[in-house]
Structure formats: structure tokens, C-alpha cells
Amino acid sequence: MEHHDREGVAAFYAPDEPLAAGTSASLGEGVLHHVRVRRLGLGSRIALLDGQGHRAEGTLVRLSRTSGTVDVESVTVHAPLAPVHLLVPIADRDRMLWLAEKCAELGATSWRPVLYRRSRSVKPRGEGPTFVGKVRARMAAALEQSGGAWLPAIYPEGTLARAVSALPDGGRFVLEASGSPILGHRLAAPVTIAVGPEGGMEPEELEEFERAGFTRVALGGHTLRFETAAISGLAVARSALALVERPHGS
């Protein structure tokens, strides 16, 4: 989980280490492994990300077989992006992991898996504590590579009823081919985008979304795979919110 993201600075996800300028940060086992793989040595420039908006930069000053230390010289605090929450289907394991990477790259605020009726027939499907750990690892690697500062919040998998009851207020949209074009709607933060399973949602599930205040919206004239729909919807929402938040005249 490492990437040379700017001016030769190797970036690593280090959520367990307090980051403050003028202090020393100990490298955890996972980060230490990647430091060795990259053959970084004393004097190497390193950035540490906590996934909560903090980016520390410093110099590798100690390195042994079992430990490493970075002298932190500066810490930048990045404000979170406007909230865009995703409801994703419990689906094929590998395709969900791929989607998790893209959600982190595009700056999703949260990731909440939903067990739809058609999710139950998928094997192997992405669920359970071990899978959640893999999702977090994929997101962390994508965060390092994209230059982001905030890791999406990962919520437990659950039923549709449980998912919608836990959502914040704000614009709610469910991606559905029969819906109206998404760009015809005003998107203002916070936004929640719901994506159905492969094969589509049952009519009862769509009705449950609508009772919860969701609007059916479409991304085009074709039926999209769930991961394509999710990243497309997220990208549209991010672009629309960026226009809303951009200072006048910029």
C-alpha cells in the first residue's frame, strides 16, 4: 500500500499512529513491509495518511528488520469533500473489491452494502468480517495512489430496511434504467446514491426506496453492471457538487 504521489514522496496509509509535526512516528508492520519492498532507505521522504484528513510528511530516520521511524516535519489537514454516500449491492466478491478501490479514488464518503433479494443467489459473494478487511485494504491502497486524504466510512452489511433507516437526510437517488436522467436533478450535499444488484431490483425493493424518499434516476439508455453504475453515479455526483461549491468566478 504505497505510491510515489508527488516529488518522490512515498505515501503510506498509517491509521494507528498519531500524526503531529515535530514528533516521531513509528511504522507499523504493514507499512514497514512496503518500505522494504520499495527498498527505501534512511533519508527517504515519506508521507503518512490516517484516512481522516491528515497527511504527515517527513524523513525516514531509523530502519531495522523489526522497526522504522519517520521524523514528522509537517502535517496538512484536508477538509472532507461534500458528502456522497453509496449503497452498494452485496454481489460478486472480486467485483465488489474492484468497486471499493474506485469508490476511494472518487472520494465516496461512505460504503454501505445491502443484501438484496438477488444478492442471496450470488457465489462467492462479498460479505463477512474477512471481506470487510479486504475492502478496507483495497480502499487504503487506492487512497495512497489517488492522493486523497479521507477513507470512506465502511458500514456493516444489512438489509435494505436497515440501510435506509440509517441514512442521513438529503438528496436520495436510486439508479434505475427506467428513471429520469440524473443530470436533470439538482444535486446538493449530502447525497445518497443507491445501486441495485446484478439482474436488477425487485419491484418491492424499488417501492421501499421510494417510500424512503429516493428518486429513480438513470445514467443512460443501457442497463449497466452494478460496479459501472456505482462509479458513474459517484463521478456525476462529485462533479455536480464541485460545481456547486466552486467559488464564484473561479
Secondary structure, 3 states (H helix, E strand, C coil): CEEEEECCEEEEECCCCCCCCCCEEECCHHHHHHHHHCCCCCCCEEEEECCECEEEEEEEEEECCCCEEEEEEEEEECCCCCCEEEEEECCEHHHHHHHHHHHHHHCCCEEEEEECHHHHHCCCECCCHHHHHHHHHHHHHHHHHHCCCECCEECCCEEHHHHHHCCCCCEEEEEEEEEEEHHHCCCCCCEEEECCCCCCCCHHHHHHHHHCCCEEEECCCCCCCHHHHHHHHHHHHHHHHHHHHCCCCC
